[in-house]
Amino acid sequence: MSTLVMMQLLLFALALVMAGLGLSLEMADFRRLLTRKRAVAVALGLQMVVLPLVALALAHTLELSAPFAVGLMLLAATPGSISANLYSHLFGGSVALNLSLTGLNTLLCAISLPLVAGWSLEHFADASHSVPSLFGKVAEIIAVIVVPVTVGMAVRMLAPAFARRAEKPMRLVSASVLVIFVVAAIAKEWEALVLGFGQVGGAVMAFNVACLSIGYVVCRAFAFDRPTAITITFQVSIHNAVTAIYIAMSILGNPLIALPAAVYSVTMNLLAGAFGFWVARRAAPRGIPAL
């Protein structure tokens, strides 16, 4: 499979994922967030400020090479994934809150993501010499993230019955396309991935654990009820890795920058599932947040 075909496939998959998110959203979801201001502030603060700082600290502490450091920062700056909704549903979270947070975070990240990634390219000097600046790509990133979401929301508003019927099939199709892309990308860049995995695998796992742990600790500190706490923890710990992969490979043209997100797409599911079962086992009585 040629690089051009792979990029077209990834763009198609990303558009499907974002449009599928839009099909599940209504303006009422965003208005509902006004009644959960503290939860929204905590979730967005963690996702958009704290986690990029965690990724930066890990990149320096573990002395990652420039492409891997930029890739980890890019991953940290991506919005929450729609997969967080599934984990919330399975382990007692609030799916409605998850959907609302994912939608808002996705729209905001269309601006913040290129800013964080562009700064990272300049901060890690080697990366700034080997890949182009991301600041000139803001419009393209907004287009691939916001436009499909907006289209999906418009379809839901104009044809709600059709949107409800199409929501599940679109998720299945987009997931299938993503699997095909990931397998093809790994096969094409196998040698580079094998050489780089030993350098970035530990950092990605550490980032996984940090996301879950920070979500857990902060939710305990704010004494959120159990569904809200579970929702926020999954929301901040399950990132939209496909967005990071798309930007790294299509916009920046560097497969090594995509490697942290590729590794994360596997480890994320394993650790999120383990955390969910741990939460279920620790469900506390008397209404105390069970985290």
N, C-alpha and C positions, 0 to 999 in steps of 0.2 A: 504494500500500500504506500503510495507516494505521500510526501509531506503535505502537499496541497490538499489531497483528499482527506488526510487526517485532520487538517485544520478546518475544512468544511464540515466534516462530521462532528467535530467538537463544538463548532459554532451552532450547528443544528441541535445538538444535544443540550447545550446550555440554553438556547432559546426555548426548547421544549420544557426544560426544568423551570425556567422563569415564567413561562406562559402557564404551566400547570399550577405554579404558586398563585398567579393572578386569578385563575379560575376558582380558587378556594377563598379568595378575599372579597370583601365588600367594604364600602366606605364606613359601614357601621362598625367593622372590626377596628378601624383606626379611632373612631369616636369612643369606642369602648375603652381604649387605653387611657382616656382622660379620667376614668374612675379608678385606675390602678397606677397612679402617678409614681408612687414610691417604687413599685416593682419595675416599672418601665425605666425609671432613672437608674436603678441598680443594674438591670440587665444591660442597658446601653452603655453605661459607664464601664462595666467590665469588658464588654465586647469591643468597644471602640477606643478605650484608653488603656485599661489595665493589661489586657492580653497582648497587645503589641509591645508594651514595655517588658512583659515577661519574655516574649520572643527575642527582644533585643538583648536582655540579660543573658538568656541561654546562648545566643549566638556568640557573645563575647566570652562568656565563661567557658564554653566548650571549644572556643577558637575555630568556629566553622569557616570554611573557605567562603569567599565573597558570594559566589552564585548560590550556595546553600543558605547562607545568612539572609540574602535577599529573598530566597524562596520561603524561608520560615517566616519572615516578616510579612511577606505577601499573603501567606496562609493565615496568619494571625489577623490580618486586616480584612479578610473576607467576611461576608455576612453569615448568619446562622443558616444551616441547611434545613430543607424541608424534612430531612430524616429525623430531626429533633421532634417533629410532631408525632412520628411513629413511636419513638421511645417514650414520649410523654403519655401517649395513649396506653402503651403496654404497662407502664409502671405507676400509673395513678396521677399523672400531671394534668394540667389544664390545656387541652388541645386548642381551645379558642384563644387563650392567651398566647400560646406558642405561635399560632398562625399570625396573630396581630403583630407580635414582636418581630417575627421573621420578615413580614412585609415591610414594616417601618425600618428595620435594620438594613434590609436590602436596598431600599431607596436611599437611605443616608450613606451607605457604603459606596454608592455610585460616585460620590464626591470624595469621601474620606479615603477610600482604598487607593486611588492613584496618588493622593498626597502622601500617604504612608509609604507606599512602594517607591515613589519618586525620591522621597527623602532617603530611603534605604539605599537606593542606587548611588546616591551621592555620599552617604555616610561610609559605606563599605567601598573604599576607593577602587579596588580592583574591578568591582562590578560596574562602576560608573564608566570605566574605560572599555568594558567588553560588551555592554548592551546599551541601547539608546535610552534617553530619558523618557519617563512615563508621563510627564506633565503634558506633553503634546498629544497624548492619547486619551485625554479625559473624555472627549466627546464620544470616542469609539466605545469606551468602557460604559458610559452612560447608556449608549444605544443598545449594547448587548445585554445590559442588566435591566434597565428601566422600561424600555419599549415593550419587550415581551410581557412583562408584568402588567403594564398598562393595557395592552391588548387583551390579556386574559381577564382582567377586571371588567373591561368594557363588554366582553362576551357574556360574562356572568350577569352584568347589569341588564343587558338587552335580551338575553336568552337564558334565564336562570335554570330552566329545566334541562336545556342542552348542556349547560356548564356542569351541572351535577352529574349527568350521564357521562360526560367526557373526562371528568376529573380523574377517575381511577384508571381508565385505559391510557390516558396521557402519561400518568406516572409510570405505568408498566413499560410503555414504549420508550420513554426517556431513559429509564433505568437500563433497558436493554441496549440502547444506543451507547450509553456511557460505558457499559461493560465491554462492548465491542471495541470502543475507542481505547480504553485503558489497556486491554490485552494487546491491541495492535501497536500502541505507543511503547509498551514495555518490550515487545518483540523487536521493534525497530531500533530502540536505543538500549538493547540488553547489556552490551559491554559497558557503556557509560553508567548504567544504573547499578550494575554489579560493583563497579569500582567505587561508586559514590555511596552505596547503601551503608557501608561500614562507617562512613564519616557522618552521615545524617540520621541514621536509624535511631540512635540513642537520643539525639536532640528532639526528634519527633515524638518519641515515647515520653520523654520528659515533659514536653509541651502538652501532650494528651493528659497526663496525670495532673499537671499544674492547672489546666482548665477545669477539670472535674473537682480538684481539691479547693480551688479558689471559689468556685460556685457553691460548693458545700459549706465552706467556712463563712462566706458572706451571708448566705441564706440563714445560717444559724445565728449569726450576729444580728440580723434584722428581724429574727423571729417570725419569718413568714410562715403562713399555714402550709401544710404538707404539699398540696397540689401546686401552689405557687413556687415553693422551694424546688420541687422536682422539675417544674417547667423551666425555671431560670437556670438551674444547673445544666440541664441538657441543652438549653438554648445557647449558652456561652461555651459549651464544650464540643459541640458538633458543628464544625465549620463547613461552608460550601466549597469543598476542595476543587470541584470542577471549574469554578471561576478562577481560582489561582492557577490551575493547569492551563486553562485557556489563555490567560494573560501571559504566562511564562512562555508558552510555546508559540502562540500566534502573534502576540503583540511584541514580546521581547525576543522571540526566536531563540531561546536558550533552554534545551531540555533539562539541564542540570538545575535550573531555577525551579522547574516543575517537580523535581524529585521529592522535596519535602511533602508537597501536597499529595503526590502519588502514594508515598508510604503512609501518610496520614489517613488516606481513604480506606486503608485496610485496618490499621491499628485502632482507628477511631471506633469502628463498629465493635471490635473485640472488647475494648475498655469500657465503652458506653454500656454494652450489654452486661458486663461484669458489675459495673457500678449500679445499674438498675436492679439486678438481683440482690446486691448488697443492701440497697435502700429498702427493698421489699422485706428482707429478713429483719431489718432493724426498725420496722414500722412501730412507732412508740404509741403507748396508750395515752389517754387523757388529753388528746388533741395537741400534744407537743409536736413540733415539726419533726418528722421522722427521717432525719438525715444524719 
